[in-house]
Amino acid sequence: MKKIIPWGILLVALSLVFYPQHSQFSDALLPKMNSHEFNQEMHLQLPSTTQIVENWVEDREQLQFSATVNDEYYALRGYIQIWQLNDMEGYLQKSKEMSAFDFYTYSLNNIKINDLPGVLTIWGASFGELTRISGKEYWLKTPNQKVIRIAFLTSDTHFNEAQLKVMGYILSSLAWITEE
């Protein structure tokens, strides 16, 4: 577990450097949504403006699958991941304690999305005096004891209305593929 957390911090830091800081999106219509299958286990609808990069996971002890998503149009980036966690709530608490982030807000809330129970982590963090990011991370338990992480990040102190709307569309499209 200690190996995964530093990699996660590095990925977030790199995304801050390479991805845009602000969206020029107003309340126009949502772009076309495209269906994507991840790791042959889940389907999501993502805006056609979203770039997806699947990341190789060498040590699949906890993190089973990881994809980075970036949408310049919405100034959203994040992760779509599949984890194998025995104690998700304990893992989330330890991750916060071990994080190098300077959180100015952090909360864990029980949620249920498309019949999958889980936890929503909402946080804001500072990186020095000028850089702030916000995150909403949805950790959902699947019927076969895996955990889906859908994380949205923005380079601001809050998510704007357009970002929240597209995040809602993405989450409502989530379908876990069950083995029959």
Steps between C-alpha positions, in 0.01 A plus 500: 500500500783743576623463141163595347442821696822673384419407138154651544651820634741512206219448248294784651802732508584423136141561395516844661803587290384365164127572495316830469392705796170652384208404283356738245174305513176679575158344539483377141375151420705200600716353225428162355550222754689186392484156661822352635577161652768484766693180580210293362324570832319833473336734254489880523378775271760777468485823299653470153740774611653273765840344440559161664840345566514151650797469735695180544471367855802286580425389857132405493475417868253781578470716189370273223436751220561872448412748229568873501232723353537861389237730357639841406154624399369453854834555677450159664750225544511193713517125522290196434637212701416154628641400838509190717458638854392296801440807719416792272411743780824420689699540179346843435578620852862379479539660157396836642738467794795405274425757231741782420201721412423800719123447529292804585181294479440124510188290553382141458132439426310175447340479155326261264528532121315263268452248785872508591561614860811695581666815626533843345818683597478876448818697555689816425879529525770761468833456326691806608347844515356523149384152404177348627310202370172337589405136479190284510584132518230236477604167655236238418484137613415247229314170548826304460683689778692736274495877539448750219667840543375781278694812593433848362753780551493869413756777540272721705356516850169356382332331204289725277145422393598360159759269658248373756248437223738295285623310808136410573451370146816291522405349836142425393637302204711266715430134438696219667522190281408199712610151413212268429 
